[in-house]
Amino acid sequence: MAHASIVKQLPALRRYARALLGSQPAGDGAVRETLQALIDGKVALDGGISSRVALYRAFHRVWNRKVPGGPPDLNADLRLQAMDLSSRVAFLLTAMEGFSYTEAASILAVRIDEVEAQVIAAQRDIDRQTATRVLIIEDEWVIALDLRSLVNELGHEVVGVAPTHSKAVELAEAGDFGLVLADIQLADGSSGVEAVHDILGTYNVPVIFITAFPDRLLTGERPEPTYLITKPFLSETVKATIAQALFFHEAKRAPSAVRIA
């Protein structure tokens, strides 16, 4: 399998691993271990399938061998322990990464009906998730309306939509929110990343970034977002990422910050 085709898939794999494990260090570490295992010949890329499916399959082989019962990042509290890891994995692969049930079954080495059952179970967990209030930082109003609708469908409430850095900080001053959805580049030239940085200086909330150019952020060369959605996005991708971000935030309850040079 061509080296170039694997390199092309690495940004998406890093995004997936970070969402799965709840942080950039844990996700990037798991990807590095996968690449090292490929170099050392401890795991191979299967032929006869797409390079993307083969790489994700290799990732899961390495990850499962390292921690048979689930990664150490996932033992924070009773709620976290109670949630079925296999369901979250299947849901992230299909809803966030866009794999078909057949591809997800190939990656996880399970039957297709098992993947379907796991996705249904994950959706039930999402339905039971505690509602929160969401601050949206987005200058494109059509996208903002889509996000508002998706957030409301999940049972959450939108506290406001900010099209600029200054408006985002102003809305955040009320402090009554538990999640931020932020565009990277705003129309007036201000930065959603800088707005989030200022907000996280005071408030400890999870953040999901939205961008049309994920490759510009997912370089692995500097601190990057844990949760990243690519424009144009699917509704299931947004729902999966929100669920995962809230899931880990409730479990860890530790101060965090997002800094992108």
C-alpha positions, 0 to 999 in steps of 0.5 A: 500500500502506497506510503502517500495514501497512508500519510493522506489519512493521518489528519483524519485518524488523529481527529478520530483518536483525539475524540475517542480518547478525549485529549490531543496527547492521548489521541496523538500518542495512540496514532504514533504507537500505530505508526511505530507498530507498522514500521516494526512489522508488529501490525500490517495494513491489509490489502484488498480494502481502501487505505483509510479502512486499512489504517483505522483497522491497524489503529484498532488492532494496536489499541486493543492489544495495548489495553484489552479492557479499554484504554486507561483514559476511560476510567474516570468515574462511574458514569464513564465506566457504565457507558459501553465503549464498543458503542461509542467506537461504532458510533464515532466511526459511522457518525463522525468519520463517515464509515459505512456499517460494512467498513466499520465492521471491517475495522473492528473485526465484528459482524455488521449487525453488531455495529448496528446494535452498538450504534443504536445503543450509543444513540440511546446513551446520547438521548439520556445525556444531561442537557446543557447550554451552548454558545455558538461562535459562527459568522455564517448565519445559515450554518449557525441556524443549522447548528442551533437546530441540531443543538435543540434536537439533542435537548440542549439550549443555545444561549446565543450566536456570536459572529465576532470575537468581541461578541463571543466574549460578551455573551460568555460573560454571563457564564451560563453555558456548558459547551462552545461550538466555534468557527475558526475564522470569522468574517470580520477577520477576527479569530474564533480560536482567540475568542475561545482562548479568552473564554477558557481563561475564565470558564472550564467548558468543552469546545468543538471547533468547526472549519472548512480547512481541517488540514491546516490545523491537523498537522501534529506540529503544535497544540491543536483542538481535541474536537474538530468538525469539518465543513460542510458537516453532517448532522450525525457528525455534530451530534456524535462530537457534541456527545463525546465532548460532553461525555469526557468533560463530565468524566474528567472535571479538570481545568483545560485550555485550547491554545493554537499558535 
